[in-house]
Amino acid sequence: MKRRKFLTAAIGGGVAGLAAPAVATSSPTIRWRLGSNAPQSLDTIYGTAKIMAGLVDRATNGQFKIEVFAEGEIVPAGGILDAVQNATLEMGHTASTFYIGKDVRLAFDTALPFGLTARQQIAWMYYGGGQALMQEVFDDYNIRVAPGGNSGAQMGGWFRKEVASLDDIKGLKMRIGGLSSQVLARLGAIPQQIPPGEIYPALEKGAIDAAEWIGPHDDEKLGLYKVAKYYYYPGFWEGNTQTSFYINKDKWASLPAEYQAILESAMGHAGQTMTAKYDADNPLALRRLLQSGAVLKAFPRDVLEAGYKTAFELYDEIAEKNPGFKKIYESWREFRSNALFWWPVAELSFEGFSASEARKKS
């Protein structure tokens, strides 16, 4: 009975529509390993996988345990896809944009510059055909994929010097990944691929001039404000950042049906906690960063306009050469167009007015 109550609650808070089976006492004992792309210090991302594993453990009375390993403990962050594909790990929790060098279609599973917000992304995934399209991609890698949480809109990152115009982007050595790195390169920047644990020393030593990571909560933990004081927004390269759970398809198929249902609902519930935690923690972290000397700056208009134009030129070029990318892009682009018709009417107008009134009283 307790398991039924847990599953009903988890499904209500996560992936809707799943059955809530009771786990039979004869269910097998299963031990899996999951690799996270985050170090333990980044508690929100790493913690999402831990929450998921804890739910599965409790729902099965300890019969199905998933041990979570941080970045580098078994495989590096950039090795999770291969490790799950080859069953070195049964599961992974990562951002698919890390692997666009392997397959550019994977960008849609995380974020594209000037793309969707977190709510728009999850809506496209579940009700706009996105999840089915992404599963087609991951079928090529023997992986079952599911949304694993979202950071929401990211910040533009930390800069050692001010960005007064588009000219200041030229020659800028910046830690940035995904398709965003290609957009910045076309604007004249020199993108650098650096894992989170190496960003601080690279900024401190001047090996890079700027770095984006996620947002105030995680950026504060990495201490980036101590070595680059200008904090820019918006992070136009990632209006959302969806992480994903990877499951080796053979290992998934070997699970009893009730374990599959429990795992599915646990992933959905844990993913929701990531977005909620970032939304709760980022405002407070931003206040602390400003009190510590960070200088909040908006990107100049010419940077945003050039970035927007360049991003969609890039997508059109890739789509022309890559039929698989084009198939997903057409679905994504149509969904985005409809979302941008609706959002200014309700969400943006409401938020904009409320924020302006709140500032009057602060």
N, C-alpha and C positions, 0 to 999 in steps of 0.2 A: 504493500500500500504506500509506503514512504517513497518507493521508487516511482510509482505512478504520479504522486504529487509533484516530485521533482521534475519529471519529464514534462508534465503539463505546464508547470511554471516556466521551465526552460524554453519550451516551444512557444509559449505565449510571449516570452521576452526575446525570442530569437527567430528561428525559421519556422514559419507558420505551416500548418497543415500536415505535420508528421503524426504518425500514430504514436501512442504512448504505451509500448509493451512492457509487461512485467518481465524481469529477468529470471529465468528459471534457475533453480538451485544447481542444476546440472551443467550450467553454462561453463565453457572452458576458461581456464586461466590464461591470459594473454599479456605479454609484456612488449611494449613498443618503445622506440626512441624517436624523439622529435628534435630537429635542429632549428634553432632560432637564428635570425640574422642580426639579433641585437645582443649586446653585452648585458649582464644582469643590472648594471647601473642605470640603464634605460628601462626603468621599471614598468612603463606603460606598455611598450611593445613586448618586451620579454614577459611581462606579467600576464598579457593576454593569453599566451600559450599555457602558462601555469594555471590560469583560471579554467581554461578548457579542460586540461588534464585532470584538475581537481573535480570538476563536475562529472567527468566520465568515471573516475575512481569511485565517487560516492554513489553514483547511480547503479553501479555494478557490484556494490559491496566489496570493492577491492579486487574483483576478478579481472578487470581490464585496466591495467596501469600504463600510463604514457609518461616516460621520463623525459623532461625537457632539458636540453643542453644549450648553453649560451653560445654566441658567436665564437668560433675558434676552438671550442672544447672537443668537437669531433671533426667538423669540417669548417672551413672559413665561410663567411657570409656569402661569398660568390660561388660556393660549391654546393649549395643546398639543392638546387634543381637536379644536378647530376646525381647527387647522393640519393635522392628519393627515386629518381628514375631507375637507378641501378639497385635499389633496395638496400643500400648501405644504411640508410635510415628509412623507417617506415613512413615517417611524416616530416614535414618542414613547415615553418612559418616565416614568411619572407615577403619582400616586395618584388613582383615579377619584373619590374623595370630594370632590375640589376642584370637581367639576362637578355636584353634586346640585342646584344652583339651576337647572340645565338639565333634569335628569332625576333624580328622587329614587331611582330604582332603582339608580343607579350606586353608592350607598353600599355595597351588598352586595359589590361588587368590591374594596372596601378593608377596611372594618370598621364595626361598629355598636357603640354603647355596651353594655356587658355582653354582648358577643357571643362569638365564637369565639377560641380561642388560635391561634397560628401553625400548629401542626400540625393542629388541627381545621379551620382554614380551607382548608389545602391538601388535606386529606382530602375536605372537602365539594366543593371545586372539581373534583378528579379522579375521585372515586368516589361523590359524593353528588348529582351532577347539577348542581352549581353552575356549572361552566364552560359547559355547554350553555345554561343559563339566562342567563348573562351574555352569551354570544355573540348570543342573541336580542336583547338590549338593544342591543348594539353594531352589529348589522345595520342598525339605524335610522340609524346615523351613518357607514355605509360603512367600518367599521373591523373588522379582525380583531384579537381581543384574546387575550392569554396572560398567565398569572401571571408577574410579573417580580421576585420576591423579597419577603421579609417582614422587618420590623424586630423581630418578636416583640412581647411586651407592652411598652407604653410607660409612661413615668412620668406622674404626675399634673401635673407642671410646677412652675414657679418662682413663688413668691409673695413679695411685698414685706412682707406681714404674716402672722401666724399665722392659721390657720383653726381656731377652737376649736369651732365648731358650724355647723349649717346657716345660722344667722342671718348668719354672716360671708360667705356667698356672695352675699347680697342686695346689689345695687349694685356688685358687683365687676366691674371692667372687665378682661376676660381675652381674650387672643389664643387663639382656638380655632376650629376649622372643622368641617365635616361636620354630620351629624345631632347630634353632640355639642353643637354651639352651640345647637341648638334645645332640647336637654335642659337645658343650663345656663341658658338664658333663662327657661325655665319655673320654674327654681329661684330666679330673681331676679337672676342675673348679667347683665352687659351684654357679649355676645360681640363680639369685634373680629376682622376678617379682615386679617391682616398677613403678608406674605411673610417667609421666614426672615431675609433680610438686614436687615429693618427691626425685628426683634423687640428687639434689644439697645438701640438708641436710644430705642425707645418705653418700655421698662422704665426705662431710666436717667433719662429726663425725667419719668417719672410719668404719661405719657399712658395707660398701662395699669397695672393693679395686679398682674397675673399673666400667665403665658404657658406654654402647653405646646408642646413641639416633638416630640421623639422619645424620647430616653433619654440616659444618661450620656455616651456617646461623642460624639454629635452636639451635645448641649447644652454640653459642655465646649468644643468648637470654637467655638461661638457666644459663649462667655464669659458665659452668663446668670447664673452663680453670683456674678459680680462686682456685679450690680445688684439681685439678689433672692435672699436667702440661704436661704429656706425651700423645701426640695425635697420635694414631696409624692408619695405613692404610695398605692394603685395608680392607674394611669391607666385608670380604669374605662370611659372613653370609647373606648379602643382596646386591647383585649386582644391584638390583633395589628394590624399595618398592612401589608396587601398592596399592593405596587406592581404595575403592569401594563405590559406592552409593547403599544403600539398599532401596527398596521400598516394603511395604507390598502389596502382590499380590492382595488382595481383594480391597485395596484402589486404586491400579493401574487400576484394571478392571472397577472401578466406574468412572474413568476419561473419559470425551469426547475424541474422537480420536484426535482432534486437540490439546488438552492439552497434550496428550501422546506424540505426535510428537514434540511439543515445549519442553517438559521436556527432552525427549531423546536427542535432539540436544543441549540443554543447558548443560546437563551433559557432553557430549562429548567436547564441547568448554571449559567449566570450567576446565575439567581435563587436557587439553593441557596447560592451563595457569599455572598450578602447576609446571609441568616439566620445562616450560620456565622460571618461576620465580626462581626456585632453580638453574638452569644453569646460570642465570644472577647474582644471589646474592652470591652463594657459593665461587667463586674465590675471591671476594672482602672481604668477611668475613674471609676467610682463611688468607689473608694477615694481616688483623687486629689482628687476634688471635696470629699470629707469632710475631707481633710487641708488643703484650701484654705479651709475655713471654712463650707462648705455644711452646713445643718442638715436632716437627714433626718426627715421627719414622715409619719405615717400619717393619711389622711383620717379624721375622726370618723365613728363608726358611723351617725349620723343623716344625714350627707351621702351615704354610700353607699346607705343604705336609700331615701332620697328619690330619689336618682338612678336607682336600679333601677326603682322604681315608676313614675316619670315616663317613663323610656325606653320601657317596654313599653306604657304608655298611648299614647304618641306613635305607636309602630308600629301599634297596633290602629286608631288614628284614620286614619293614612295608608292602611292596607290597606282600610279601609271605603270610602274615596273613590277609590282607585287600584287597579284590577284587576291591572295589571302588577306593581305592588309586592306585592300580595297573593299572586300566584302564586309569586314568589321567596321571600317571607316564609314561606309555609307549608312550603316545602322546607327552608329555613334553620332554621326553628324546630324542625321534627321532628329534623333532624340534630343540632342543639344539644342537644335533650332526651336523645337517645341518648348523645351524647358525655359529658354531665354525669352520666349513670348509670354510665358506665365509668371516667371519669377519677379520681374519688375512690377507687375500688377499687385502682387500680394506680399511676398517675402521682403523684397528690397524696399518697397515704399513704407511698409510697417517698421522695419528695422531702422531705416534712415530717419524717419520722423522721431521714433522713440529715442534714438541715440542723440539727436540734436537737442531734444527737450531735456534729456538727462544731463547733457553738458552744461546747459544753462544753470543748473542747480548745483553743479560740482564746484 
